[in-house]
Amino acid sequence: MYTTTDRDDILAHRQALHQEAIRLDAQDPLASFRDQFYIPRLLTEPNSEVDLTYLVGNSLGLQPKRAYNCVQHAMDSWATLAVEGHFSGTHPYMTYHRLCAAGLAELVGAAEDEVVAMNGLTTNLHLMLASFYKPVGTRTKILMEAGAFPSDQYAVETHLRWHGLDPAEHIIEVTPAVGSRILTDEAILAAIAAAGDTLALVLFSGVQYATGQVFDMASIVKAGHAVGAYVGFDLAHAIGNIRLELNTWGADFACWCTYKYLNSGPGGIAGVFVHNRHADRKDLVRLGGWWGHNEAERFLMRKGFDPMPGAQGWQHSNAPILLLATLRASLSVVADAGWDNILTKKANMNAFMLQCLQQPGLEQVTILTPQPAGCQFSLVVPGGKQVFHTLRAAGVLGDWREPDIIRLSPVPLYNTYQDIAKATTTLADVLESQLS
């Protein structure tokens, strides 16, 4: 319990943080973009609502208000043009996916023909594995981080079984040192070097979903290629969150979803990157589909798959226009805000988040996420899941990951510095009430 003097000091500290948050929000050049999103409301009492302090953009981004108009435009095209909409109208269906190429290319550091929006993340991961996992002789192993997101684990496991290989023998999992949850760069690179010419593929996440750790992707690519392996990434928690330079780094491929930091909606369309050195490789076997076939001859309906150059050659089916419409809306918000401006605000928000997590009452909170980081802060908190539920009831929404992690993710486009101050001071209040 705190003494009266302690309590006065704590209240003064919190007031100072609150005033600093107000000052930072007033000076924020991106502050107006919050109004371009729907902020969930919390019913506080009958006939009274307040904005929910929503810090879950790492799981599902908020809806951009302009998404409705983009979807409505696509609906109107369908209503008035029907099948003719494939080749006519403002945005013909045949080429609609290209409307997202420039935005995605900027976010992953690629050329436009190296990216395409298509399918869902795990489907795309399977397609990339079909092309880039080529077990030959003793070169059969796949290296990944221990505790990777389950979809990645399941995809790798089932691909190995598809090739008649035992996952227990052919998956190399890089694990943190005893007593740590964080992988060191040295451990990752050492594991790649040790695997040597037994390694067929390195598959890592860009940002670890549970801890929020940002991996050194450039070094991972260099090390993987040095031993003759392909290197690919799952960027589900990285795209729209951290700076990526896939082309410069030389990654062979990457996959991502768009419903987290890219705000495309639940189950929104995903995307892939394939480095342009693979653009015209006819020897690179892939699972073909007609939307990936030579566009000039697609409607001739001939036998013989002739893939389009670049990432578009991995497409399968007609592009889902309504899903692409929500992504196009979100990418337009990013373009208006400016990607560099978003990254600058993210760094400033992270600095303020760290400052707020040092306030009295949070001494027992452990920050898992190494700095510098993306938007996500993974916290180990005494009281675990009960604390999470109490926070939620108080109007602060993060998310929970077993066994003991609360994730809070301030997103530059729609979160405020006052959100951060409120979330952390509420957490301190909750801990005091539960531990006293």
Secondary structure, DSSP 8 states (H G I E B T S, - for coil): ---HHHHHHHHHHHHHHHHHHHHHHHH-TTGGGGGGB---EEEEETTEEEE-EE-BTTTS---BTTHHHHHHHHHHHHHHHGGGGGTSSSS-GGGGGGGGHHHHHHHHT--GGGEEE-S-HHHHHHHHHHHH---BTTB-EEEEETT--HHHHHHHHHHHHHTT--HHHHEEEE---TT-SS--HHHHHHHHHHHGGGEEEEEEESB-TTT--B--HHHHHHHHHHTT-EEEEE-TTTTTTS---HHHHT-SEEEE-SSSTT---TT---EEEE-GGGTT-TTS-----GGGB-GGGGGG--SS--B-SSGGGG--S---HHHHHHHHHHHHHHHHH-HHHHHHHHHHHHHHHHHHTTSTT-TT-EE-S-SS--S-EEEE-TTHHHHHHHHHHTTEE-EEETTTEEEEB--TTT--HHHHHHHHHHHHHHHHHHH-
